Structures are given as structure tokens and as C-alpha cells.
Amino acid sequence: MEKEVDMSPVAAQEFKAWLEAEYAEAQGPFTAEKIGAPEFVIMRTSDYGEEPLTEDQLRVLDKGYAEAQQGRTKDAFESLAEIRAAYGL
């Protein structure tokens, strides 16, 4: 697991400004090639054609991400196998 990067408020604002500028230049979703991560796509939730996430949805995502960063996750295939075994599927 990679070490979490602690960004200063100034660095975070600069990164946000960069994201917004790149998004505007690309006129939509773009890959993060300029920062050496071409496999990552940067996009907004609105690019899905859906409404932006609510505050509650964002809190749930933040909580899940924090749990994953702390290693508090369970393999989906293991969970599915347990469910199948428990219910004879």
C-alpha cells in the first residue's frame, strides 16, 4: 500500500487549479499523462450524466476510502464464497 501524501493547503489549491485547467483544456475527461499516470482518467461526476453526489454520499465515500487506506477491507471473492456457502448457492 502506498504512503498517503499530506498536502499543504497551498499545494492542494495548486493541484485543484491544475486539474481545473487541464479539464477545461481537454473539454472534458482526460488522462493524467502529464503527471506520469496515463492509466488514470480524470473526470467529474457530471460526465456520467448524473447529478453531483450529495454530502451524505461523499461522506460514505470518504469513510470507505479511509477504511481501505487503513487496510480494513475484505476480498469480494471471499465474501461471495462465504455467502454462497452460507446459503447453499
N, C-alpha and C positions, 0 to 999 in steps of 0.2 A: 504494500500500500504506500502511496506517495505521501510525503510530508505535506501538511496543509500550509499554504502560504499566507502569512499575516500581512495584509496590505495596509499601508497607511491611508488615511482619508484622501491625501493628495494623489497617491498612486491609484487608488480606486477611481477617483474622479477622472484622472488621465486615461485610465483604461476604458471607462464608460464613454468618454469623449471619442476615443479611438473607435470603439465599437459602433457608435452612432454615425461617425464619419464614413467608416467602411460600409456600413449598411446602406447609407444614403448613396454612396458612390456605386455600389453594386445594384442599387434599386431593388433590394430585397435580400433574401438569404445568400450567404457567401461562405466559402471555406476559409479556414484560418491558416492558409498557406504562409502569409506574411510573418506569422509568429512560429513557424515550423510545425504546424499541426494540421496538415492538409486533410486529415481524416475527420476533422471536426467541422460541422456545419453550424454557423451562427444564424439564428433566425428568431423571430418574435412569435409569440403565441398567436398573434393575429394572422400570421402567414398560413396557419391551418384553416383560416376562415371561421374561427370560433371566437367567442367573446374572451376578453382577457380573464385570467384567473382571479378569483375572489381572494380576499385577505385570508379567509379560512383555508382555501386550497393552497395558498402559498405557505401558510403555517404548517400544513400537513407535509408538503414537500420539504420544507426546511427540516422538520423533525425527522423525516425518513432519511434525508441526506446526512444529518448529524449521526443517526444510528449507524448508517453504513460506514461513515468515517471512523466510528468507534469500533467497528468490526462486529456490531450487533445485528447480523443478518443471518438468514438461513437459506440454504440452497433450494431453489424452486423445484428441482427434480427430486430431491429428498422429500420435500414437503408433499409433492404429488404422490410419491410412492407410499408415504405414510397414510395419506387419505385413501388411496386405492386399497391398501391392506386393511385399514380400519372398516371400510365399507364393502369389502369383497368385490371391488371393481376390476 
